[in-house]
Amino acid sequence: MRTLTVLGCDGSWPGPGGSGSGYLVEADGTALLLDAGPGTFARLQEWGDPARLAAVIVTHEHPDHWTDLESLATWAGYGPGRARCGEQGNPLRVHAPPGVQKRSYYAAASWMSWHELAPSMVLTIGALEARFVATDHGPPTLAVALAHQGATLAYSADTGTGWSVEELGPGIGTFLCEATYTEESEGNLRHLSGREAGTMARAAGVGRLIITHRWPTVSAEAVRKEAEKAFGAPVDQAHTGDVFTW
Ligand SMILES: [Zn+2]
């Protein structure tokens, strides 16, 4: 059983009652937190014990993708996590581009195990294999493909149109792709519209497209519809609490 649980999916800032980017990926007993945007640590605790995480992957240093790592680290260092993944347990394993550690209050904490991520890296995290490539964004940003027993889940992180999921290799079954706004905003920032996400996913031949990272002020249905039109097949818009199998 492989699942993808949406802990938060708001783009750039959390909307009312929402959370920033954060996804829990599970396969064969391995649980991985992919990004830790604001609000996601609260949702993570609704899922279960954070000490069950094998690792945290942070894709880039923009605050909407990582600032609740600070909450998780506080929990692990001083809260109930101390005995299990804090100083008295196994260190909290974090894989992130160097900018994230530099910004963290816990950059040098003894209970944190920081690992620098770079493009082209391949990691084994429990039952999952993770492959990374750089996207077209502002600070160093990494997209990731997670593979388990022949199935692959890819995540775009944040990107502009200068990157394609094709760079993560063939055979992407499920693609979680950012689609920040609708086509009227194309070209303004290094993000994708629903149309651009759908066009790229179709060209790459992915099996299934789930869009995420929508600005809270943008209509979910408008982005989904234009993504679906460009993709040529049904597209899901991620909502907090959704659980997808992959
Ligand atoms: Zn970003």
Residues whose N, C-alpha, C, O or C-beta is under 5 A from the ligand:
A	BS01	ZN	H62 D158
